Amino acid sequence: MEMTDTADGLLARLTPKFKETNAYLAKIHQRRKRVFLAKAS
């Protein structure tokens, strides 16, 4: 069983909705990192 953390910092079962949300947040952070690294170089 896969788990993820909630906004409260608690563990919850990784449901399809959580997977979708996590993927969306990961995409945002990857984009920010790419922009930051582009500005740094």
C-alpha distance matrix in Angstrom:
0.0 3.8 6.6 10.2 13.5 15.9 19.6 20.1 18.1 15.6 11.8 10.2 7.2 7.8 10.1 12.8 15.2 13.5 13.2 16.8 17.9 16.4 18.1 21.3 21.4 20.8 23.7 25.9 25.4 26.1 29.3 30.4 30.0 32.0 34.7 34.9 35.3 37.8 39.9 39.7 41.2
3.8 0.0 3.8 7.0 10.6 13.2 16.8 17.7 15.6 13.6 9.9 8.7 6.2 5.4 8.6 11.1 13.1 10.8 10.2 14.0 14.7 12.9 14.7 17.9 17.7 17.1 20.1 22.2 21.7 22.4 25.6 26.7 26.3 28.3 31.0 31.2 31.6 34.2 36.1 36.0 37.6
6.6 3.8 0.0 3.8 7.0 9.7 13.4 14.0 11.9 9.9 6.3 5.5 4.6 4.9 8.6 11.6 12.5 9.5 10.1 13.7 13.5 11.6 14.3 17.0 16.2 16.1 19.5 21.0 20.3 21.6 24.7 25.3 25.1 27.5 29.9 29.8 30.6 33.3 34.9 34.8 36.7
10.2 7.0 3.8 0.0 3.8 6.6 10.0 11.3 9.2 8.2 5.6 5.5 6.4 5.6 9.0 11.4 11.3 7.7 8.8 11.9 10.8 8.8 12.0 14.2 13.0 13.3 16.7 17.8 17.1 18.8 21.7 22.1 22.1 24.7 26.8 26.7 27.8 30.5 31.9 31.9 34.0
13.5 10.6 7.0 3.8 0.0 3.8 6.8 7.7 5.5 5.4 4.5 6.0 8.6 8.7 11.6 13.9 12.9 9.3 11.2 13.7 11.5 9.9 13.5 14.9 12.9 13.9 17.4 17.6 16.7 19.1 21.8 21.5 21.8 24.8 26.5 26.0 27.5 30.3 31.2 31.2 33.6
15.9 13.2 9.7 6.6 3.8 0.0 3.8 5.2 5.2 5.3 6.2 6.6 9.7 10.0 11.7 13.9 12.0 8.8 11.7 13.4 10.7 10.3 14.1 14.6 12.8 14.7 17.8 17.5 17.2 20.1 22.2 21.8 22.7 25.6 26.9 26.6 28.5 31.1 31.8 32.1 34.7
19.6 16.8 13.4 10.0 6.8 3.8 0.0 3.8 5.4 7.4 9.5 10.3 13.4 13.4 14.8 16.5 13.9 11.1 14.0 14.8 11.5 11.5 15.1 14.8 12.4 14.9 17.7 16.7 16.4 19.7 21.4 20.5 21.8 24.9 25.6 25.2 27.5 30.0 30.3 30.7 33.6
20.1 17.7 14.0 11.3 7.7 5.2 3.8 0.0 3.8 5.5 8.8 10.3 13.9 14.9 16.6 18.9 16.6 13.8 16.9 18.1 15.0 14.8 18.6 18.5 16.1 18.3 21.4 20.3 19.7 23.0 24.8 23.7 24.8 28.0 28.8 28.0 30.3 33.0 33.1 33.2 36.3
18.1 15.6 11.9 9.2 5.5 5.2 5.4 3.8 0.0 3.8 6.7 9.4 12.9 13.9 16.3 18.8 17.1 13.8 16.2 18.1 15.2 14.1 17.8 18.4 15.8 17.2 20.6 19.9 18.8 21.8 24.1 23.0 23.5 26.8 28.0 27.0 28.9 31.8 32.1 31.9 34.8
15.6 13.6 9.9 8.2 5.4 5.3 7.4 5.5 3.8 0.0 3.8 6.5 10.2 12.1 14.5 17.5 16.2 13.1 15.8 18.1 15.8 14.9 18.6 19.6 17.6 18.9 22.4 22.2 21.3 24.0 26.5 25.8 26.2 29.4 30.8 30.0 31.7 34.6 35.2 35.0 37.7
11.8 9.9 6.3 5.6 4.5 6.2 9.5 8.8 6.7 3.8 0.0 3.8 7.0 9.0 11.9 15.1 14.6 11.5 13.6 16.5 14.9 13.7 17.2 18.8 17.2 18.1 21.6 22.0 21.2 23.5 26.2 26.0 26.2 29.1 30.9 30.4 31.8 34.6 35.6 35.4 37.8
10.2 8.7 5.5 5.5 6.0 6.6 10.3 10.3 9.4 6.5 3.8 0.0 3.8 6.3 8.5 12.0 11.6 9.0 11.5 14.3 13.2 12.7 16.0 17.7 16.9 18.0 21.1 21.9 21.7 23.8 26.3 26.6 27.0 29.7 31.5 31.5 32.8 35.4 36.7 36.8 39.1
7.2 6.2 4.6 6.4 8.6 9.7 13.4 13.9 12.9 10.2 7.0 3.8 0.0 3.8 6.0 9.7 10.5 8.5 10.1 13.3 13.3 12.8 15.5 17.7 17.5 18.3 21.2 22.6 22.5 24.1 26.8 27.5 27.9 30.2 32.3 32.6 33.7 36.1 37.7 37.9 39.9
7.8 5.4 4.9 5.6 8.7 10.0 13.4 14.9 13.9 12.1 9.0 6.3 3.8 0.0 3.8 6.8 8.0 5.8 6.5 9.9 10.4 9.7 12.0 14.5 14.7 15.2 17.9 19.6 19.8 21.1 23.7 24.8 25.2 27.2 29.4 29.9 30.9 33.2 35.0 35.3 37.1
10.1 8.6 8.6 9.0 11.6 11.7 14.8 16.6 16.3 14.5 11.9 8.5 6.0 3.8 0.0 3.8 5.4 5.2 6.2 8.7 9.9 10.5 12.3 14.3 15.4 16.3 18.4 20.2 21.0 22.3 24.4 25.8 26.7 28.4 30.4 31.4 32.5 34.5 36.3 37.0 38.8
12.8 11.1 11.6 11.4 13.9 13.9 16.5 18.9 18.8 17.5 15.1 12.0 9.7 6.8 3.8 0.0 3.8 5.5 5.0 6.2 8.6 9.8 10.5 12.4 14.3 15.2 16.5 18.6 20.0 20.9 22.7 24.6 25.6 26.9 28.9 30.2 31.3 32.9 34.9 36.0 37.5
15.2 13.1 12.5 11.3 12.9 12.0 13.9 16.6 17.1 16.2 14.6 11.6 10.5 8.0 5.4 3.8 0.0 3.8 5.4 5.1 6.2 8.6 9.9 10.7 12.4 14.2 15.5 16.9 18.6 20.0 21.5 23.0 24.5 26.0 27.6 28.9 30.4 31.9 33.6 34.8 36.6
13.5 10.8 9.5 7.7 9.3 8.8 11.1 13.8 13.8 13.1 11.5 9.0 8.5 5.8 5.2 5.5 3.8 0.0 3.8 5.4 5.0 6.0 8.5 9.8 10.4 12.0 14.1 15.4 16.4 18.0 20.0 21.1 22.2 24.1 25.8 26.7 28.2 30.1 31.7 32.5 34.5
13.2 10.2 10.1 8.8 11.2 11.7 14.0 16.9 16.2 15.8 13.6 11.5 10.1 6.5 6.2 5.0 5.4 3.8 0.0 3.8 5.5 5.1 6.1 8.6 9.9 10.4 12.2 14.4 15.3 16.2 18.4 20.0 20.8 22.3 24.4 25.6 26.6 28.4 30.3 31.2 32.8
16.8 14.0 13.7 11.9 13.7 13.4 14.8 18.1 18.1 18.1 16.5 14.3 13.3 9.9 8.7 6.2 5.1 5.4 3.8 0.0 3.8 5.5 5.2 6.3 8.8 9.9 10.7 12.7 14.5 15.4 16.8 18.8 20.1 21.2 23.0 24.6 25.9 27.2 29.1 30.4 32.0
17.9 14.7 13.5 10.8 11.5 10.7 11.5 15.0 15.2 15.8 14.9 13.2 13.3 10.4 9.9 8.6 6.2 5.0 5.5 3.8 0.0 3.8 5.5 5.1 6.2 8.6 9.9 10.8 12.5 14.3 15.6 16.8 18.5 20.1 21.5 22.7 24.4 26.0 27.5 28.7 30.7
16.4 12.9 11.6 8.8 9.9 10.3 11.5 14.8 14.1 14.9 13.7 12.7 12.8 9.7 10.5 9.8 8.6 6.0 5.1 5.5 3.8 0.0 3.8 5.4 5.1 6.0 8.6 9.9 10.6 12.1 14.2 15.4 16.3 18.2 20.0 20.9 22.2 24.2 25.8 26.6 28.5
18.1 14.7 14.3 12.0 13.5 14.1 15.1 18.6 17.8 18.6 17.2 16.0 15.5 12.0 12.3 10.5 9.9 8.5 6.1 5.2 5.5 3.8 0.0 3.8 5.5 5.1 6.2 8.8 10.0 10.4 12.3 14.4 15.2 16.4 18.5 19.9 20.9 22.5 24.5 25.6 27.1
21.3 17.9 17.0 14.2 14.9 14.6 14.8 18.5 18.4 19.6 18.8 17.7 17.7 14.5 14.3 12.4 10.7 9.8 8.6 6.3 5.1 5.4 3.8 0.0 3.8 5.5 5.2 6.5 8.9 10.0 10.8 12.7 14.4 15.5 16.9 18.6 20.2 21.4 23.1 24.6 26.3
21.4 17.7 16.2 13.0 12.9 12.8 12.4 16.1 15.8 17.6 17.2 16.9 17.5 14.7 15.4 14.3 12.4 10.4 9.9 8.8 6.2 5.1 5.5 3.8 0.0 3.8 5.4 5.1 6.3 8.6 10.0 10.7 12.3 14.3 15.5 16.5 18.4 20.0 21.3 22.5 24.6
20.8 17.1 16.1 13.3 13.9 14.7 14.9 18.3 17.2 18.9 18.1 18.0 18.3 15.2 16.3 15.2 14.2 12.0 10.4 9.9 8.6 6.0 5.1 5.5 3.8 0.0 3.8 5.4 5.2 6.1 8.6 9.9 10.4 12.2 14.3 15.2 16.3 18.2 20.0 20.8 22.6
23.7 20.1 19.5 16.7 17.4 17.8 17.7 21.4 20.6 22.4 21.6 21.1 21.2 17.9 18.4 16.5 15.5 14.1 12.2 10.7 9.9 8.6 6.2 5.2 5.4 3.8 0.0 3.8 5.5 5.1 6.2 8.7 9.9 10.6 12.4 14.2 15.4 16.5 18.5 19.9 21.4
25.9 22.2 21.0 17.8 17.6 17.5 16.7 20.3 19.9 22.2 22.0 21.9 22.6 19.6 20.2 18.6 16.9 15.4 14.4 12.7 10.8 9.9 8.8 6.5 5.1 5.4 3.8 0.0 3.8 5.5 5.2 6.3 8.7 10.0 10.8 12.3 14.3 15.5 16.8 18.4 20.4
25.4 21.7 20.3 17.1 16.7 17.2 16.4 19.7 18.8 21.3 21.2 21.7 22.5 19.8 21.0 20.0 18.6 16.4 15.3 14.5 12.5 10.6 10.0 8.9 6.3 5.2 5.5 3.8 0.0 3.8 5.4 5.0 6.1 8.5 9.9 10.4 12.1 14.1 15.3 16.2 18.4
26.1 22.4 21.6 18.8 19.1 20.1 19.7 23.0 21.8 24.0 23.5 23.8 24.1 21.1 22.3 20.9 20.0 18.0 16.2 15.4 14.3 12.1 10.4 10.0 8.6 6.1 5.1 5.5 3.8 0.0 3.8 5.5 5.1 6.1 8.7 9.8 10.5 12.2 14.3 15.2 16.6
29.3 25.6 24.7 21.7 21.8 22.2 21.4 24.8 24.1 26.5 26.2 26.3 26.8 23.7 24.4 22.7 21.5 20.0 18.4 16.8 15.6 14.2 12.3 10.8 10.0 8.6 6.2 5.2 5.4 3.8 0.0 3.8 5.4 5.1 6.3 8.6 9.9 10.6 12.4 14.2 15.7
30.4 26.7 25.3 22.1 21.5 21.8 20.5 23.7 23.0 25.8 26.0 26.6 27.5 24.8 25.8 24.6 23.0 21.1 20.0 18.8 16.8 15.4 14.4 12.7 10.7 9.9 8.7 6.3 5.0 5.5 3.8 0.0 3.8 5.4 5.2 6.1 8.6 9.9 10.7 12.2 14.5
30.0 26.3 25.1 22.1 21.8 22.7 21.8 24.8 23.5 26.2 26.2 27.0 27.9 25.2 26.7 25.6 24.5 22.2 20.8 20.1 18.5 16.3 15.2 14.4 12.3 10.4 9.9 8.7 6.1 5.1 5.4 3.8 0.0 3.8 5.5 5.0 6.1 8.5 9.9 10.4 12.4
32.0 28.3 27.5 24.7 24.8 25.6 24.9 28.0 26.8 29.4 29.1 29.7 30.2 27.2 28.4 26.9 26.0 24.1 22.3 21.2 20.1 18.2 16.4 15.5 14.3 12.2 10.6 10.0 8.5 6.1 5.1 5.4 3.8 0.0 3.8 5.5 5.2 6.1 8.7 9.9 10.9
34.7 31.0 29.9 26.8 26.5 26.9 25.6 28.8 28.0 30.8 30.9 31.5 32.3 29.4 30.4 28.9 27.6 25.8 24.4 23.0 21.5 20.0 18.5 16.9 15.5 14.3 12.4 10.8 9.9 8.7 6.3 5.2 5.5 3.8 0.0 3.8 5.5 5.1 6.2 8.6 10.2
34.9 31.2 29.8 26.7 26.0 26.6 25.2 28.0 27.0 30.0 30.4 31.5 32.6 29.9 31.4 30.2 28.9 26.7 25.6 24.6 22.7 20.9 19.9 18.6 16.5 15.2 14.2 12.3 10.4 9.8 8.6 6.1 5.0 5.5 3.8 0.0 3.8 5.5 5.2 6.2 8.9
35.3 31.6 30.6 27.8 27.5 28.5 27.5 30.3 28.9 31.7 31.8 32.8 33.7 30.9 32.5 31.3 30.4 28.2 26.6 25.9 24.4 22.2 20.9 20.2 18.4 16.3 15.4 14.3 12.1 10.5 9.9 8.6 6.1 5.2 5.5 3.8 0.0 3.8 5.4 5.0 6.3
37.8 34.2 33.3 30.5 30.3 31.1 30.0 33.0 31.8 34.6 34.6 35.4 36.1 33.2 34.5 32.9 31.9 30.1 28.4 27.2 26.0 24.2 22.5 21.4 20.0 18.2 16.5 15.5 14.1 12.2 10.6 9.9 8.5 6.1 5.1 5.5 3.8 0.0 3.8 5.5 5.5
39.9 36.1 34.9 31.9 31.2 31.8 30.3 33.1 32.1 35.2 35.6 36.7 37.7 35.0 36.3 34.9 33.6 31.7 30.3 29.1 27.5 25.8 24.5 23.1 21.3 20.0 18.5 16.8 15.3 14.3 12.4 10.7 9.9 8.7 6.2 5.2 5.4 3.8 0.0 3.8 5.6
39.7 36.0 34.8 31.9 31.2 32.1 30.7 33.2 31.9 35.0 35.4 36.8 37.9 35.3 37.0 36.0 34.8 32.5 31.2 30.4 28.7 26.6 25.6 24.6 22.5 20.8 19.9 18.4 16.2 15.2 14.2 12.2 10.4 9.9 8.6 6.2 5.0 5.5 3.8 0.0 3.8
41.2 37.6 36.7 34.0 33.6 34.7 33.6 36.3 34.8 37.7 37.8 39.1 39.9 37.1 38.8 37.5 36.6 34.5 32.8 32.0 30.7 28.5 27.1 26.3 24.6 22.6 21.4 20.4 18.4 16.6 15.7 14.5 12.4 10.9 10.2 8.9 6.3 5.5 5.6 3.8 0.0
